[in-house]
């Protein structure tokens, strides 16, 4: 077991930049948000530690490529997303498993519950895992996801986004967030994105980076994840479904 897992960093939630449980414009939160005051339950070792289980997961190397999972080339703009996972003091958090899932370039998820009639891409699954290195760095290649309608209100469209799930030393330490793109006009009118107050909302938007960009191959974006503190990345509940 690594030193980081023997002595895990405790991450207390900082609610200042977190989305509230109830957002009237985000209709499904009206049905599923708590009706009674929350009860704080002190964490135990079950929640903060766990077996050294990640070797049993299908974890890719630091250079995961979601565009190379099939024989053919997927449709859409190829992108590289790189970043670091950091704590509130700017220290690297190594050996963190990142789960990635997203829609394809047409805005269609591969799972059966997605009934939108946008085309599926037989060469793009849109899911994978990667683990941070000793400096907390990660990188993966994918396709820029498209927007899609989601039925929350009249003419409702979700901006293109990539879901990220971070797994700490145990499954109960899972954190989930989304990465948006800096030139997407749908962010300004999206109830989910706007549930996060400014300036925390900006921390969910990736930054275009010409140094990460590979000439004539892929555009590059940077997206650092900060686990707590003033610059914490906004996270969401696990039951978030869009």
N, C-alpha and C positions, 0 to 999 in steps of 0.2 A: 504494500500500500504506500502511495506517495506521501511525502511530508504534508502536502497541502490537504490531503484527505484525513490524515491523522489529526491535524490541528486546523479544522475548517474555520474560516472567518465567519463570524456571525453577522448576518445582514438584517438589521431591523428595517422595516418598511418606513419610508418617509412619505407621508400622505400629501405633502404640499404640492407635488407635481403629478399626483395620481388621478386618474379619472374617477368620478364618483360612481357608486353602484347604481344610482338612479339618474338617468339622463332622459327627460321627457321626449326630446326630439329623436332619441334612439329607442324606438317603440318597444323592443323586446325587453329592455331593462325595466319597464313598468311592471311586467309580469314576474320577473325573476329577481328583482332587488329585494333585500330584506325588509320585512314589515315591522320588525322589532329592533331595539337597540342591539348592537353587536356586543358579544361577550368575549373579552380577551382571554385566551387560554395560553398559559406559559408553555413555550416549546420544550419538548423533552428530547432525549437522545434519538428517539425514533424519528423525529422530524429533522434533526440537524446532522445526523450521521447515518451511515448505512454500510452495507458490504461493498467491497471493491468490485462493483458489478459491471463497469462500463466495457471491460474487455469482451463481455458476452453480447454487447450490442454491435450492430453493423455500423461501426464508426469509420468514417473515411479519414484519409490523411489530411494534413493542413491544406492541401491543394485540391479540394473536392471540385469535380466538374459535372454539373447536372446536365450539360449538353452532350456528354459522351456516354450516357447510360444505355443508348440504343445504337443500332447499326447505322441509321441515317442521321442527318443533321436537322435539328428542330428549327421551326420557323421563328422569325423574330430577331430583335436586336440583341446580340450577345453582349453580356456585361460581366465585369469582375467586381465583386464586393469584398472588400478587405477591412479589417479593423482590429481593435483590441478589446478585451474584457478587463475592466479595471474596478478597483474598489474606490471608496470615497477619498482615499489619500493618493490616488493615481498609481497605486501598485498593481502590477499585473496579477491576474487570476489564471494560473495555468490549469491544464487538464480539465477544462470546462467543456462539456459536450453541448454543441449547438445543433438543434434540429431545425431544418429549413423546409418550409412547404409554401407553395404559391400556385397561382393560376398560370396558364400558358400565355402566349402573346396575344391570343384572342380573348383573354379574360375567362377562360374555362378551366375549372378544376377537374382532375381526373376521377374524383370519387363519384359514386353513383347518385349521391344526393344532389349533385349539381344538375339541374334540369334545364339550364339555359341552352338555347340552340346554337351557340357559338361552336365552331368545330373543335374537336379534340385533335391533339397532335400526337400521332403514333410514335414519334421520336422524342417525346418529352413527358416525363413522369412528374417532375416538379417537386421532388422531395429527396432529402438526403441528410446525412449527419457529418459533422466535422468537429474536431477537438482542438482547443487552443494549445499553442506550444508553451515553452518555458517563459516566454515574454508576454503571454496572454494574447498572442496574435492568431488570427484565423483568416482564411481566404477561400472563396469559392467562385466558380464560373457558372452563370446561369443565363436565362433569357429574361429580358425586361417584361414583367407581367402586364397584361392589359387590364383596362377597367371593365367592370361588369355591373349590370343592374341587380338590385337586391331587395326591392319591394318594400322598403321601410316607409316611403312616402311617394307621392307622384313624381315620376321621372327621377328616381333615386339611383345614383351610380356611385359605386365605391371607386376611389382612386386606386391606381395600380400600387400594389404593396407586396412585401415579402414578410411572411410570418417567421418569427424566430422564437424558439424555445430553448432556454438555457437550463441545463441540468447540473446541479451542484453535487455534493457528496452523497445525496440520497434523493430519491424520486420526489419526496415531499418538499424539497428545496427548489422545485421547478419554477421558473419565471418565464412569462410569455410577453412578447412585444411585437410591434410591426415596424418595418422600415418603409417610408414613402420616398418619393423622388422629388427633387427640388423644383422642377418645372411643371408640376401637375396642377392645373387650375381647379381640379375637383377637391383638393384638400380643403379649400376655403369654405366649401358648402357641405362637407361630409360630417354628419353628426357624430360618428365614432372618433374621427380625428379631433373634432372640435370639443369633445368631452374633456380633452386634456387641456388645462389652462396654459396660456403663454406665460413665460418663455419655454416651459417644459415641452410644449408641442414641437418646437423646433428641433429638439433632441431626438425626435422620431424620424427626421428627414435626413437621408443620406446626402453626402457632399460629393459633387462631381470632382474628380481628381485626375488631372492630365498625366501625373506621374504613374498612376495605377493603370491608365489607359494604354493598351497595346496597339501600336500603329496598324491600321488596316485589319484589325481583328476584333477588338472589344473595347467598349467604353468602361472607365473605371470609376467606382464610387467608394467612399470611405464611410464606415458606420461603426463608431465606438459604442460600447455598452458599458455604462457605469452603474454599479449595483446598488449604491445607496449614497446619501448625502445631498448636498446642494445641487450637484450636477447629475443626479440620478436619472437614468433613462426611464420614462414612464412604462409601467407594466400593466397588464390586464388580468382579469380573472380567467381561469382555465376554461370556463364554459363559453367564452366569447366565440361566436360562430361565424364571423365574417372577416 
